[in-house]
Amino acid sequence: MTRPAAPPLGPFDALRRVLRYAAPFRARFAIKLSLLLVSILPLMLLPWPGKIVIDHVIEAVPLDPAGYPFFVRPLLAPLTGADPLTILGWTVAFQLFLLIVVGAFGANFREQDTADAYLASGHDTQTRTENEANAGFSLSGGLLGWLDFRFTMRLTQDLNHHYRSSLFERVHALPMTAFDDERIGDAVYRVMIDTPSITTACHRILLTPIGALAMIGVAAFAMAMSAQSRPELFGAALAMIPVALLASLPLATQMRRRSHDSRAAGSVTTSTAEEGLAQVLAVQSLGAGDQQRDHFDRDSWRSFGAYRAVVRTSMAAFLLGFVPGSVVVGWALMHTADLVITGVLTRGDFLVIFTYFVQAAIAAVTLGALWFDLQGASAGLERVFFLMDQPAERDAANARAFTGLREGLRFDRVGYRYPDGTRALQDIDFEARVGTLTAVVGPAGSGKTTLAHLAARFLEPGEGRVLLDGADARTWTRDSLRQRISYVFQETFLFDGTIAENLRLGAPDASDERLWRALEQARAKHFVSQLPQGLATRVGRGGSQLSVGQRQRISIARALVREADLLILDEPTSALDPETETALVESLHAAGRDRLVLVVAHRLSTIRSAHQILFLEDGRIVESGTHAELLARPGGAYRRFIEVQGRADA
């Protein structure tokens, strides 16, 4: 079966959707943006203490506040006519103040602290994800940076948790056929690794443009307010926008494609690890450890190789912009130096003007490379939205709550095809009444489990109707319907918790007395009572601490705890010994006095006492009746099935 492919989602569509997803956090993003803008303002002051020290302490030029911009003059007014030592003391005190408040001193960015925290990570997408999911950062350090950092980290974590949980919930809302051709590891990768792309994109879309423009604006304003204003240097800084854009734009599509390949390779590695570890006993029993190791080794290296392609693309974009960018920076440096040499600017002026140039140039590069930087996140967004866009199970607009099964279940000429068109069931027509046990029998591949899934409304019929108390099952809401149905799957699913926690999975409020009653009906009370911790015994991952038969009985007891109206069991006794099986069948009959029991089985001891037996062959009911009635038909399909089974058992 193949899941229909969702229409391709372009990067613009993905990024537009990000803004909608960020809407519940808009107030907090507004606060973060305010903190960002406040962090930028102190940058106007950073170069001026250096100029003061160079011009008025080292070169001993008399300090005149009139030669400084208006936002610096109030700080310098007390120093008019002061000696160099007093000016130096004031400058050191002011630098300490900046260090405490914003974590910065001097004019060089190497002297500026920024508040951020990142985990060590490897060279692939997966190991870098925790940084994206827990990113905390600020342009400032000190007290302001600490406040900004803590707020940003909490916003990042809350945003990522919200959408990671939303995607997890979405996966559980998909139809049973949604993952028929997908490995679980791929879904795990999308939920855990791809979702941080949403937080990364939100930060870059909502914060980077405004922050970069604010930085450019602050640098331009400070430069214009200075007596040494040099418009040509500011123009050179703005030239870095087209430099970065032209260098990165040709590689943007390639960056998105390679980021997508890296994530796809990472999901394959996750799937390989999940499958290999889940089947570790089979691997060990077959001596296939070397084969599995080689398989994982290949997938793991492909993952690293795919990420190296991402790195190479980033390096190519950097190199394309490095040469023209170096020319611009080199010209600005030489031009400013010439102005100092010719006496147009002082040495202190050089520090101020060139610092503002660097601030504006860095912001311009960030702005010009924004589209390129978004491509890695865009690849993850496309993978997340692919799952979110899968059609979920939906109830009819007029669906109502199911209050309980009083009469019975009926299949009215039901047919079903798999999504690839393969016929599974055709013209299924039967009725089962409350208080009876109906057994569904037939060779492998005859459609027994599909019939059971239709009865539980895990699948919807392609033709005909499934009726509950005479009403189409589609007239009821799925949630209310499944509250009245207990289903025991052919494969036993237990969670890594206690026996009590597993039993209460579908009935959280069930009392211990109710649990023990269900265990007794499932013929599991004896072995559970002998466990050292009884109901508090942990079963291990997938029930690994229990035998196959014990797991099967716990699974049956879990279904009985719900006291549902419709009990469906798929091969419930396949791992039980004959004595336990016989006792369990008796319990099922007793439990079915006030409910409808539907059993998919092939063992004679399970089906012979059924009130009704449906024999399926090639997706059709070819015979129905009691065990005695069907066995009395010479040459009947059921009789041949039983005779073959008898010879096999002998």
C-alpha positions in Angstrom: 0.0 0.0 0.0 1.3 3.4 -0.9 0.4 6.6 0.8 -0.7 9.4 -1.6 2.0 12.0 -1.8 1.2 15.4 -0.6 1.6 18.2 -3.1 5.1 19.7 -2.9 5.4 22.6 -0.5 7.5 25.5 -1.7 9.8 27.5 0.6 7.7 30.6 0.4 4.6 28.5 1.4 6.5 26.9 4.3 7.8 30.2 5.6 4.3 31.8 5.4 2.9 29.0 7.4 5.6 29.5 10.0 4.2 33.0 10.7 0.8 31.5 11.3 2.2 28.9 13.6 4.1 31.7 15.6 0.8 33.6 16.2 0.1 32.1 19.6 3.5 33.4 20.8 3.3 36.9 19.2 3.2 38.7 22.6 6.4 36.9 23.7 8.1 37.5 20.3 7.2 41.2 20.8 9.0 41.2 24.1 12.0 39.4 22.6 12.1 41.9 19.8 12.0 44.7 22.4 14.9 43.2 24.2 16.8 42.8 21.0 16.3 46.5 20.1 17.4 47.5 23.6 20.5 45.4 23.3 21.4 47.2 20.1 21.3 50.8 21.6 24.4 50.4 23.8 26.4 49.7 20.7 26.3 53.4 19.9 28.4 54.1 23.0 31.0 51.4 22.6 33.6 53.2 20.4 33.6 56.5 22.2 35.6 55.5 25.4 38.3 54.3 23.1 38.4 57.6 21.3 38.5 59.5 24.6 41.5 57.5 25.8 43.4 57.9 22.5 42.7 61.6 21.9 42.5 63.0 25.4 44.6 60.6 27.6 47.4 59.3 25.3 47.7 62.4 23.0 46.5 64.8 25.8 44.3 66.8 23.5 42.0 69.1 25.7 38.5 67.6 25.9 35.7 69.7 24.5 32.2 68.0 24.7 31.0 70.2 21.8 33.0 68.0 19.5 31.0 64.9 20.4 27.4 63.8 19.4 24.5 64.8 21.7 24.1 61.3 23.2 27.7 61.5 24.5 27.9 65.1 25.7 26.0 64.7 29.0 28.5 62.1 30.0 31.4 64.3 29.2 30.2 67.6 30.6 31.8 67.0 34.1 35.2 66.3 32.3 35.5 69.7 30.6 39.1 70.9 31.2 40.0 67.8 33.3 43.5 66.4 33.3 44.3 63.1 31.5 44.4 61.0 34.7 40.9 62.1 35.7 39.6 61.4 32.2 41.2 57.9 32.3 39.6 57.2 35.7 36.2 58.3 34.4 36.6 56.2 31.2 37.6 53.0 33.2 34.5 53.5 35.5 32.2 53.9 32.5 33.7 50.8 30.8 33.1 48.8 34.0 29.5 50.0 34.0 29.0 48.8 30.4 30.6 45.5 31.3 28.2 44.9 34.1 25.1 46.1 32.3 25.7 44.9 28.7 28.8 42.8 29.0 30.8 45.0 26.7 33.7 47.4 26.7 35.9 48.9 24.1 35.1 49.2 20.4 36.2 45.8 19.2 33.6 43.0 18.9 36.1 40.7 20.5 35.8 42.8 23.6 32.0 42.4 23.6 30.4 39.4 25.4 27.2 37.9 24.1 24.9 35.7 26.2 24.4 32.3 24.5 24.8 28.6 25.2 25.2 25.8 22.8 25.9 22.1 23.3 28.8 20.4 21.6 27.5 18.9 18.3 28.8 16.8 15.5 28.8 17.3 11.7 25.3 16.2 10.8 21.9 17.6 11.1 20.7 15.4 13.9 23.3 16.1 16.5 22.9 19.9 16.0 19.1 19.8 16.6 19.3 20.1 20.4 20.9 23.5 19.9 18.1 24.6 17.7 15.5 23.3 20.1 17.1 24.9 23.1 18.7 28.1 21.6 19.2 31.0 24.0 21.0 34.0 22.7 21.4 37.8 23.0 23.5 40.5 21.4 24.4 41.7 24.9 26.1 40.1 27.8 26.0 41.3 31.4 22.7 41.8 33.2 20.7 42.7 30.1 22.2 39.7 28.2 21.3 37.4 31.1 17.7 38.5 31.1 17.5 38.3 27.3 19.2 34.9 27.2 16.8 33.3 29.8 13.7 34.7 28.1 14.9 33.6 24.6 15.7 30.1 25.7 12.3 29.6 27.4 10.6 31.0 24.3 12.5 28.6 22.1 11.8 25.6 24.2 8.1 26.4 24.6 7.7 27.0 20.9 9.5 23.8 19.9 7.7 21.8 22.6 4.3 23.1 21.4 4.9 22.1 17.7 6.7 18.9 18.5 3.7 17.9 20.7 1.3 19.0 17.9 3.0 16.9 15.3 3.1 13.9 17.7 -0.6 14.3 18.3 -1.1 14.6 14.5 0.7 11.4 13.9 -1.7 9.6 16.3 -4.7 11.1 14.4 -3.6 9.7 11.1 -5.4 6.6 9.7 -3.9 3.2 10.3 -2.7 3.0 6.7 -0.7 6.2 6.9 2.6 4.5 7.8 2.2 1.3 5.7 5.1 2.3 3.5 7.0 4.4 6.0 9.3 3.3 8.7 8.6 4.4 12.3 12.1 5.9 12.5 11.3 8.4 9.8 8.3 9.6 11.8 10.5 9.8 15.0 13.0 11.9 13.1 10.4 14.3 11.8 8.9 14.7 15.3 12.2 15.1 17.2 14.7 16.4 14.6 12.8 18.3 12.0 10.4 20.3 14.3 13.1 22.7 15.6 13.2 24.1 12.1 10.0 25.9 13.0 11.7 27.7 15.9 14.8 28.5 13.8 12.7 29.9 11.0 10.6 32.0 13.5 13.7 33.6 15.0 15.2 34.4 11.6 12.0 35.6 9.9 10.7 37.7 12.9 13.9 38.9 14.5 16.8 38.9 12.0 15.4 41.5 9.5 14.2 43.9 12.2 17.4 43.4 14.2 19.7 43.9 11.2 17.8 47.0 10.0 17.9 48.4 13.5 21.6 47.8 13.7 22.2 49.5 10.4 19.9 52.4 11.5 21.7 52.8 14.8 25.1 52.8 13.1 23.9 55.2 10.5 22.4 57.6 13.1 25.5 57.5 15.3 27.8 58.1 12.3 25.6 61.0 11.1 25.5 62.6 14.5 29.3 62.5 14.7 31.3 65.5 13.7 33.4 63.1 11.7 30.5 61.7 9.6 31.7 60.0 6.5 28.7 59.1 4.2 30.9 57.2 1.8 31.8 54.7 4.5 28.2 54.1 5.4 27.5 53.5 1.7 30.3 51.0 1.6 28.7 49.1 4.5 25.4 49.0 2.7 27.1 47.6 -0.3 27.6 44.4 1.7 23.9 43.7 1.3 24.0 43.0 -2.5 27.4 41.3 -2.1 26.0 38.8 0.4 22.8 38.4 -1.7 24.5 37.9 -5.0 27.0 35.4 -3.4 24.3 33.3 -1.7 21.3 33.5 -3.9 22.6 31.2 -6.7 23.2 28.5 -4.1 20.0 28.9 -2.2 18.1 26.1 -4.1 21.1 23.8 -3.8 21.3 24.5 -0.1 17.6 23.6 0.4 18.0 20.4 -1.6 21.1 19.3 0.2 19.6 20.1 3.6 16.6 18.0 2.6 19.0 15.2 1.6 20.8 15.4 4.9 17.6 15.1 6.8 16.4 12.2 4.7 19.7 10.4 5.3 19.4 11.1 9.0 15.9 9.7 9.1 17.1 6.5 7.3 19.8 6.1 9.9 17.3 6.6 12.7 15.0 4.0 11.1 17.9 1.5 10.7 18.9 2.0 14.4 15.2 1.6 15.5 14.7 -1.6 13.5 18.0 -3.1 14.5 17.5 -2.5 18.2 13.9 -3.6 18.2 14.8 -6.8 16.4 18.0 -7.4 18.4 17.0 -11.0 19.5 16.3 -12.0 15.9 19.7 -10.5 14.8 21.5 -12.4 17.6 19.7 -15.7 16.9 20.6 -15.6 13.2 24.1 -14.4 13.8 23.5 -11.4 11.7 25.3 -8.8 13.9 28.0 -8.1 11.3 25.4 -7.6 8.6 23.3 -5.2 10.7 26.4 -3.3 11.7 27.5 -2.9 8.1 24.0 -1.8 7.2 24.0 0.8 10.0 27.6 1.8 9.1 26.6 2.6 5.5 23.5 4.6 6.6 25.4 6.5 9.2 28.2 7.5 6.8 25.6 8.6 4.3 24.2 10.8 6.9 27.5 12.4 7.7 28.3 12.7 4.0 25.0 14.4 3.3 25.7 17.0 6.0 29.2 17.6 4.6 27.5 18.5 1.3 25.5 21.1 3.3 28.8 22.4 4.8 30.4 22.6 1.4 27.5 24.6 0.0 27.8 27.1 2.9 31.6 27.3 2.3 31.0 27.9 -1.4 28.6 30.8 -0.6 31.1 32.2 1.8 33.9 32.1 -0.7 31.8 33.7 -3.4 31.1 36.6 -1.1 34.6 36.7 0.5 36.5 38.3 -2.4 34.1 41.2 -3.2 33.5 41.6 0.5 37.2 41.8 1.3 37.5 44.5 -1.5 34.8 46.6 0.2 36.3 46.2 3.7 39.8 46.8 2.4 38.8 50.0 0.7 37.0 51.2 3.8 40.0 50.5 5.9 42.5 52.2 3.5 40.2 55.2 3.0 39.7 55.8 6.7 43.5 55.4 7.3 44.1 58.0 4.6 41.8 60.4 6.3 43.8 60.0 9.5 47.1 60.4 7.7 45.9 63.6 6.0 44.7 65.0 9.3 41.0 64.9 8.4 40.3 62.4 11.2 42.1 61.9 14.5 43.3 58.4 15.6 40.3 58.3 17.9 38.0 59.2 15.1 39.4 56.3 13.1 38.3 53.9 15.9 34.8 55.4 16.1 34.1 55.6 12.3 35.5 52.2 11.5 33.6 50.5 14.4 30.3 51.9 13.1 31.3 50.7 9.6 31.9 47.2 10.9 28.6 47.1 12.8 26.6 48.2 9.8 28.6 45.9 7.4 27.9 42.8 9.7 24.2 43.7 9.8 24.1 44.1 6.1 25.7 40.7 5.4 23.2 39.1 7.8 20.4 40.8 5.9 21.7 39.9 2.5 22.3 36.2 3.4 18.9 35.8 5.2 17.2 33.9 2.3 20.2 31.5 2.1 20.2 30.9 5.8 16.5 30.1 5.8 17.0 27.2 3.3 18.2 24.7 5.8 15.2 25.4 8.0 12.9 25.3 5.0 13.9 21.7 4.2 12.9 20.7 7.7 9.7 22.6 7.5 8.7 20.8 4.3 9.2 17.5 6.1 7.2 18.6 9.1 4.3 20.1 7.1 4.2 17.0 4.9 3.1 15.0 8.0 0.8 17.7 9.2 -0.9 17.9 5.8 -1.7 14.2 5.7 -5.5 13.7 5.7 -6.5 12.8 9.3 -9.5 10.8 10.3 -12.5 13.1 10.3 -16.0 12.6 11.6 -19.1 13.7 9.6 -20.4 17.2 10.3 -23.6 15.7 11.9 -21.8 12.8 13.8 -23.1 12.3 17.3 -21.7 10.5 20.4 -22.1 6.8 20.6 -23.8 5.8 23.8 -23.5 2.0 23.7 -24.2 -1.1 21.7 -27.5 -2.6 22.7 -28.5 -4.9 19.7 -25.6 -5.8 17.6 -23.2 -5.4 14.6 -24.0 -5.9 11.0 -21.9 -5.8 7.8 -24.2 -4.8 4.9 -22.5 -6.0 1.7 -19.2 -4.4 2.7 -16.2 -4.2 0.4 -12.7 -2.8 0.9 -9.7 -2.1 -1.2 -6.2 -1.1 0.0 -5.0 2.3 -1.2 -3.0 0.7 -4.0 -6.3 -0.8 -5.4 -5.8 -4.4 -4.1 -9.1 -6.0 -3.2 -9.2 -7.1 0.4 -12.9 -7.8 1.1 -16.0 -8.1 -1.1 -19.7 -8.5 -0.4 -19.2 -9.2 3.3 -22.7 -9.7 4.8 -23.4 -11.0 8.3 -24.9 -10.0 11.6 -23.6 -10.6 15.2 -25.8 -10.0 18.3 -24.9 -8.7 21.7 -24.4 -11.7 24.0 -22.8 -13.8 21.4 -19.3 -14.8 20.3 -18.6 -14.7 16.5 -15.4 -16.3 15.2 -13.8 -15.2 11.9 -11.8 -18.1 10.4 -9.9 -18.6 7.2 -6.5 -19.1 5.6 -3.8 -16.4 5.8 -4.5 -13.4 3.6 -8.2 -14.1 3.4 -9.1 -10.7 5.0 -9.8 -11.6 8.6 -7.9 -8.8 10.2 -9.2 -6.3 7.7 -12.7 -7.3 8.6 -11.9 -6.8 12.3 -10.4 -3.4 11.6 -13.6 -2.4 9.8 -15.7 -3.5 12.8 -13.6 -1.2 15.0 -13.7 1.6 12.4 -10.0 1.7 12.1 -10.8 1.5 8.4 -13.7 2.8 6.4 -15.5 0.5 3.9 -15.2 1.3 0.2 -18.6 -0.3 -0.5 -21.5 -1.1 1.8 -22.0 -0.2 5.4 -21.0 -1.3 8.9 -24.1 -0.9 11.1 -24.2 -0.6 14.8 -27.7 -1.1 16.2 -29.0 -0.5 12.7 -27.2 2.8 12.2 -24.2 3.4 9.9 -21.1 3.5 12.1 -20.1 6.7 10.2 -23.0 8.6 12.0 -21.0 8.2 15.3 -17.9 10.1 16.3 -14.8 8.0 16.3 -13.7 8.9 19.8 -17.0 8.0 21.4 -17.2 4.8 19.3 -13.8 3.6 20.3 -14.5 4.3 24.0 -17.1 1.5 23.7 -14.7 -0.9 21.8 -11.8 -2.9 23.1 -9.4 -4.3 20.6 -6.7 -6.9 21.2 -4.2 -6.9 18.3 -2.5 -9.9 16.9 0.9 -8.4 18.0 1.0 -7.6 21.7 1.7 -4.0 22.5 2.9 -3.3 26.0 4.6 -0.1 27.3 7.6 0.1 29.5 5.7 0.6 32.7 4.0 -1.4 35.5 1.4 -4.0 34.9 -1.2 -1.7 36.5 -0.2 1.2 34.2 -0.6 -1.0 31.1 -4.0 -2.3 32.3 -5.2 1.2 32.9 -4.1 2.5 29.5 -7.8 2.6 28.3 -9.4 3.1 31.7 -7.2 5.5 33.8 -9.7 5.5 36.8 -10.1 1.7 37.0 -9.7 0.4 40.6 -7.3 -2.4 41.6 -10.3 -4.6 42.2 -11.4 -4.1 38.6 -7.8 -4.9 37.4 -7.7 -8.1 39.3 -11.1 -9.1 38.0 -9.9 -8.6 34.4 -6.7 -10.5 35.1 -8.8 -13.4 36.4 -11.0 -13.4 33.3 -7.8 -13.4 31.1 -6.3 -16.2 33.2 -3.4 -14.0 34.2 -4.3 -13.4 37.9 -2.2 -16.4 39.1 1.1 -15.5 37.6 0.7 -11.7 38.4 -0.1 -12.4 42.0 3.1 -14.5 42.3 5.3 -11.6 41.0 7.3 -9.9 43.8 5.6 -6.6 43.2 2.3 -7.8 41.8 0.5 -5.1 39.8 3.5 -2.8 40.4 5.9 -5.1 38.5 7.5 -3.3 35.5 7.1 -5.3 32.3 10.1 -3.8 30.4 10.2 -2.3 26.9 7.5 -4.0 24.9 6.9 -6.4 27.8 10.3 -7.9 27.6 10.2 -9.1 31.2 7.3 -11.3 30.5 6.9 -14.4 28.4 4.9 -14.3 25.1 1.9 -16.0 26.6 2.0 -13.7 29.7 2.1 -10.7 27.5 -0.8 -11.9 25.5 -2.9 -12.5 28.6 -2.0 -9.0 30.0 -3.1 -7.6 26.6 -6.5 -9.4 26.8 -6.9 -8.3 30.5 -6.3 -4.7 29.4 -9.1 -5.0 26.9 -11.4 -6.5 29.5 -10.7 -3.7 32.0 -12.5 -1.2 29.8 -15.8 -3.2 30.0 -16.6 -2.1 26.4 -19.7 -3.2 24.5 -17.7 -4.7 21.6 -14.7 -6.8 22.3 -12.5 -7.7 19.2 -9.6 -10.1 19.6 -7.2 -10.9 16.8 -5.6 -14.4 17.4 -5.9 -14.0 21.2 -4.7 -17.5 22.1 -1.9 -18.1 19.6 0.7 -18.2 22.3 -1.2 -20.0 25.0 -1.1 -23.6 26.1 -4.2 -25.8 25.5 -5.3 -25.7 29.1 -5.0 -21.9 29.4 -6.7 -21.5 26.1 -9.7 -23.5 27.1 -10.1 -21.6 30.3 -9.7 -18.3 28.5 -12.4 -19.2 25.9 -14.7 -20.0 28.8 -14.0 -16.6 30.3 -14.6 -14.9 27.0 -18.0 -16.6 26.8 -18.8 -15.4 30.3 -17.6 -11.9 29.6 -19.7 -11.8 26.4 -23.0 -12.3 28.1 -23.6 -8.6 28.0 -21.3 -7.6 25.1 -20.5 -8.7 21.6 -17.3 -10.6 21.1 -15.6 -10.9 17.7 -12.7 -13.3 17.6 -10.2 -13.8 14.7 -8.8 -17.2 15.2 -7.7 -20.4 13.5 -7.2 -22.8 16.4 -10.1 -25.3 16.8 -10.2 -25.0 20.6 -10.9 -21.3 20.3 -13.6 -21.4 17.6 -15.5 -24.6 18.1 -17.7 -23.1 20.9 -18.5 -19.8 19.0 -22.2 -19.0 18.4 -21.3 -18.2 14.8 -18.4 -18.9 12.6 -17.6 -16.9 9.5 -15.2 -18.7 7.1 -13.4 -16.3 4.8 -11.6 -17.2 1.5 -10.2 -14.6 -0.9 -12.0 -11.8 0.8 -15.4 -13.4 0.8 -17.5 -15.2 3.4 -17.9 -18.6 1.7 -19.6 -20.3 4.7 -21.2 -19.3 8.0 -22.8 -21.2 10.9 -21.9 -23.1 14.0 -19.0 -25.5 14.3 -21.3 -28.5 14.1 -23.3 -27.1 11.1 -20.2 -26.3 9.1 -18.5 -29.6 10.0 -21.5 -31.5 8.7 -21.1 -30.1 5.2 -19.3 -32.7 3.1 -16.5 -31.1 1.1 -17.1 -27.8 2.8 -14.3 -25.2 3.0 -14.5 -25.1 6.8 -14.4 -28.8 7.1 -11.4 -29.1 4.8 -9.7 -26.3 6.9 -10.3 -28.3 10.1 -9.1 -31.6 8.6 -5.9 -30.0 7.3 -5.4 -28.4 10.7 -6.0 -31.8 12.4 -3.4 -33.5 10.2 -0.9 -30.7 10.9 -1.4 -31.0 14.7 -1.0 -34.8 14.5 
